[in-house]
Amino acid sequence: MKKIVLFSLLLAGLFFSGCKDIPSGSMMDKEFDKVRATVKSLLGEEYEAVNFRVTKEGYVGDQKNEYEVDYKFDLNKPVPIVGVQKDIPGSLKFEKKESGWECTLNTGNALEFFNLMK
């Protein structure tokens, strides 16, 4: 009986320790997918956004209802004339709504910006 209780407590501890009140990794991956689509759309199918890395992340203010993520990524090959290929910066901003975290800004998603201009 003690083993069952101990196992249950251990399982509950693992479950609750994994619950942080920040945007999930899958939410960030979804936004990085938008950057990948933007790169292909603007530069062509032969270009890919690769090697995404989070360089800084954290809450904005004391209320902990806004969360910012700074990131960098590389292109699989240099852009002619411009020569840009490595350490391209971007930023994500998440706001906590009643339904949960929502990405309100992705600087690498130019396609969304152009859709707003229509």
Backbone bond lengths (Angstrom), bond angles and torsions (degrees), N, CA, C in turn:
res aa  C-N    CA-C-N  psi(-1)  N-CA   C-N-CA  omega(-1)  CA-C   N-CA-C  phi
1 M - - - 1.448 - - 1.539 110.67 -
2 K 1.349 115.75 -42.15 1.456 119.34 179.73 1.525 111.03 -62.46
3 K 1.331 116.10 -36.29 1.462 119.83 -179.57 1.526 110.97 -65.18
4 I 1.320 116.79 -38.30 1.466 120.68 179.82 1.524 109.95 -66.51
5 V 1.323 117.22 -44.07 1.462 121.41 179.09 1.524 110.08 -63.99
6 L 1.318 117.01 -44.76 1.460 121.67 179.43 1.534 111.03 -62.20
7 F 1.319 116.16 -43.14 1.466 120.82 177.91 1.531 110.40 -63.42
8 S 1.318 117.46 -41.66 1.466 121.58 179.30 1.523 111.26 -63.79
9 L 1.325 116.91 -41.80 1.463 120.43 178.02 1.525 111.30 -65.31
10 L 1.309 116.60 -40.77 1.459 121.08 177.99 1.527 110.64 -62.99
11 L 1.308 116.72 -44.42 1.460 122.08 179.21 1.528 110.95 -63.17
12 A 1.322 117.12 -43.68 1.465 121.07 178.19 1.524 110.75 -64.34
13 G 1.318 117.20 -40.27 1.465 120.73 177.88 1.512 112.27 -61.78
14 L 1.310 116.67 -42.64 1.467 120.74 177.68 1.519 111.21 -64.57
15 F 1.319 116.17 -40.31 1.462 120.87 -179.32 1.523 110.81 -63.12
16 F 1.324 117.06 -48.95 1.455 120.32 -176.07 1.520 113.24 -76.41
17 S 1.302 118.53 -25.23 1.465 119.75 177.92 1.520 111.02 -71.71
18 G 1.323 118.07 -22.69 1.455 121.69 178.90 1.511 113.58 -85.20
19 C 1.321 117.85 -3.06 1.460 121.75 -177.27 1.520 109.87 -97.36
20 K 1.310 117.29 97.52 1.454 121.49 175.84 1.512 107.74 -106.19
21 D 1.308 115.78 149.69 1.454 120.03 -179.20 1.525 110.05 -92.23
22 I 1.328 115.00 63.20 1.461 122.33 175.96 1.526 107.32 -136.66
23 P 1.332 117.50 162.28 1.466 118.89 176.00 1.529 110.76 -58.01
24 S 1.305 116.17 142.10 1.464 120.90 -176.15 1.527 111.54 -75.05
25 G 1.304 114.56 159.97 1.457 120.54 176.11 1.518 112.04 -61.04
26 S 1.334 116.50 -33.82 1.470 119.33 179.36 1.530 111.10 -68.78
27 M 1.336 117.17 -30.18 1.471 119.67 175.85 1.526 110.25 -67.31
28 M 1.324 116.07 -40.65 1.465 119.84 177.84 1.524 110.28 -66.82
29 D 1.331 117.10 -40.83 1.466 120.73 177.81 1.525 110.96 -59.75
30 K 1.321 116.71 -38.99 1.469 121.30 178.45 1.532 110.13 -61.59
31 E 1.320 116.68 -40.93 1.463 120.34 178.87 1.529 111.28 -70.30
32 F 1.329 117.15 -36.51 1.465 120.29 176.43 1.531 110.42 -65.45
33 D 1.337 117.52 -33.17 1.467 120.79 175.40 1.527 110.68 -62.80
34 K 1.320 116.97 -35.49 1.469 120.87 177.33 1.527 110.31 -66.02
35 V 1.323 117.01 -37.82 1.467 120.79 176.69 1.529 109.39 -64.14
36 R 1.322 116.61 -43.32 1.473 120.34 178.22 1.532 110.68 -58.16
37 A 1.331 116.51 -43.74 1.467 120.88 179.74 1.526 110.85 -65.44
38 T 1.315 117.30 -39.40 1.463 121.42 178.89 1.525 110.93 -63.78
39 V 1.328 116.96 -43.97 1.468 120.99 179.25 1.523 109.93 -59.46
40 K 1.316 117.15 -47.10 1.474 120.28 -179.91 1.526 111.21 -63.65
41 S 1.326 116.72 -40.07 1.456 120.69 -178.10 1.529 112.15 -68.38
42 L 1.323 116.49 -41.19 1.460 119.84 -176.22 1.526 113.61 -84.49
43 L 1.334 117.56 -35.41 1.466 120.71 -174.55 1.522 113.78 -104.33
44 G 1.323 117.30 -19.62 1.456 120.89 -179.05 1.516 111.87 116.84
45 E 1.309 115.39 160.32 1.469 122.08 -176.05 1.527 113.35 -63.55
46 E 1.321 117.50 -21.41 1.467 119.20 -178.35 1.533 112.48 -78.94
47 Y 1.327 117.03 -8.99 1.470 120.75 179.18 1.520 110.69 -99.13
48 E 1.328 114.75 142.78 1.462 121.15 178.25 1.519 109.75 -136.13
49 A 1.324 115.41 140.93 1.466 121.10 170.59 1.525 106.66 -86.59
50 V 1.327 116.74 123.30 1.468 121.78 -175.53 1.534 109.91 -133.58
51 N 1.313 115.25 168.60 1.472 122.86 174.05 1.532 113.59 55.21
52 F 1.323 117.01 51.72 1.463 120.37 175.93 1.523 109.37 -66.73
53 R 1.337 116.20 135.61 1.467 121.47 176.90 1.520 109.24 -139.83
54 V 1.312 115.21 134.13 1.459 121.18 175.19 1.521 107.13 -81.70
55 T 1.333 116.50 124.96 1.462 120.69 -178.58 1.520 112.38 -101.23
56 K 1.327 116.15 -24.64 1.461 120.25 -179.80 1.520 107.71 -161.70
57 E 1.325 115.90 140.43 1.456 119.35 175.42 1.514 109.61 -152.99
58 G 1.330 114.89 151.40 1.453 118.52 178.26 1.514 111.96 167.57
59 Y 1.333 113.81 170.72 1.457 120.70 178.89 1.522 110.37 -71.71
60 V 1.336 115.08 151.66 1.450 122.25 173.28 1.526 106.03 -105.86
61 G 1.301 117.61 111.61 1.461 121.31 179.69 1.514 112.81 84.62
62 D 1.318 114.43 178.76 1.462 121.37 -175.67 1.523 113.94 -86.73
63 Q 1.331 117.84 -18.10 1.464 120.24 -176.62 1.521 113.13 -73.93
64 K 1.310 116.63 -17.37 1.466 122.91 178.76 1.531 112.79 57.02
65 N 1.346 115.60 37.56 1.458 119.90 175.32 1.530 111.82 -112.32
66 E 1.337 116.46 2.56 1.458 122.11 173.32 1.523 108.16 -131.47
67 Y 1.326 115.42 139.60 1.463 121.19 -176.48 1.518 107.76 -137.72
68 E 1.319 116.98 128.32 1.461 121.46 179.96 1.520 111.13 -113.89
69 V 1.321 114.48 143.35 1.460 121.53 178.50 1.527 107.63 -130.30
70 D 1.322 116.51 119.99 1.464 121.24 172.30 1.523 107.55 -96.97
71 Y 1.316 115.68 138.58 1.462 119.67 -178.20 1.517 110.22 -141.50
72 K 1.311 114.85 166.48 1.460 122.66 172.91 1.519 107.78 -134.21
73 F 1.321 115.03 153.59 1.458 120.18 174.71 1.519 108.80 -146.24
74 D 1.310 115.23 167.01 1.461 122.04 178.85 1.522 108.94 -116.61
75 L 1.315 115.58 161.46 1.464 121.46 169.65 1.521 107.76 -100.72
76 N 1.319 116.00 151.50 1.460 119.49 -178.97 1.527 112.67 -69.53
77 K 1.345 117.19 -16.82 1.464 120.77 175.65 1.528 108.73 -156.34
78 P 1.333 117.41 157.08 1.470 119.81 -177.13 1.525 112.59 -68.72
79 V 1.321 114.84 150.73 1.462 121.13 175.51 1.528 107.35 -85.13
80 P 1.350 118.13 126.24 1.470 120.07 -179.49 1.532 111.61 -56.73
81 I 1.282 116.39 149.39 1.465 127.00 -179.23 1.532 111.00 71.28
82 V 1.316 117.75 -53.58 1.467 121.35 -178.34 1.518 110.45 -74.59
83 G 1.322 117.61 -40.87 1.451 122.28 178.32 1.516 115.25 77.64
84 V 1.312 117.48 4.63 1.467 121.18 -178.59 1.520 109.68 -71.00
85 Q 1.333 115.88 132.62 1.457 119.50 177.39 1.523 112.82 -147.85
86 K 1.322 118.80 -33.62 1.469 121.88 -172.21 1.528 111.79 -118.51
87 D 1.323 114.56 152.58 1.468 123.00 172.46 1.526 113.90 54.23
88 I 1.314 116.52 47.69 1.461 121.27 176.78 1.528 107.37 -80.05
89 P 1.339 117.74 121.91 1.462 119.71 -174.32 1.524 112.89 -83.63
90 G 1.310 114.58 154.62 1.453 122.22 174.67 1.514 109.70 -154.45
91 S 1.322 115.40 169.73 1.457 120.00 -178.51 1.524 109.54 -146.11
92 L 1.319 115.19 142.36 1.459 122.56 174.47 1.518 108.04 -117.84
93 K 1.316 116.26 142.66 1.458 120.31 173.76 1.522 107.47 -127.77
94 F 1.319 115.23 126.32 1.456 121.98 178.24 1.520 109.05 -113.37
95 E 1.332 116.13 141.97 1.461 121.40 174.18 1.515 108.29 -121.52
96 K 1.318 114.93 140.02 1.457 120.04 179.88 1.523 108.59 -87.31
97 K 1.314 115.41 116.68 1.464 122.69 177.81 1.522 108.01 -105.32
98 E 1.325 116.57 178.33 1.467 119.76 178.50 1.521 111.56 -61.73
99 S 1.329 116.17 -32.12 1.467 120.23 -178.52 1.526 112.78 -84.97
100 G 1.328 117.49 -5.47 1.461 121.10 -179.41 1.518 110.83 126.78
101 W 1.319 116.12 -166.87 1.460 121.51 -178.74 1.525 110.59 -74.24
102 E 1.344 115.42 141.97 1.460 121.86 179.40 1.520 108.62 -138.78
103 C 1.325 116.45 133.59 1.458 120.37 178.17 1.528 108.47 -78.38
104 T 1.330 116.37 121.00 1.461 121.07 -178.86 1.526 112.45 -106.09
105 L 1.337 117.13 -11.91 1.461 120.32 178.50 1.521 109.70 -152.20
106 N 1.325 114.83 130.36 1.457 121.92 172.49 1.519 105.72 -135.95
107 T 1.319 117.25 102.96 1.463 120.25 -175.08 1.523 112.84 -65.14
108 G 1.310 117.63 -17.44 1.458 121.31 178.98 1.514 113.96 -89.95
109 N 1.329 117.07 2.21 1.457 121.12 -178.53 1.523 109.41 -105.24
110 A 1.320 116.48 72.32 1.459 121.37 -178.41 1.525 112.08 -65.80
111 L 1.320 117.75 -26.54 1.465 120.13 -179.56 1.521 110.89 -62.04
112 E 1.319 117.41 -38.68 1.463 120.74 178.01 1.523 110.27 -65.32
113 F 1.326 116.80 -39.51 1.457 121.08 178.52 1.525 110.54 -60.81
114 F 1.332 116.96 -45.16 1.455 120.16 -179.36 1.524 111.47 -67.22
115 N 1.326 118.17 -31.95 1.459 120.80 176.21 1.522 110.97 -66.48
116 L 1.315 118.26 -33.82 1.460 121.83 178.16 1.520 111.51 -69.46
117 M 1.321 117.03 -27.47 1.459 121.48 -177.91 1.528 112.69 -75.68
118 K 1.323 117.77 -14.79 1.474 120.67 -177.66 1.503 111.49 -73.11
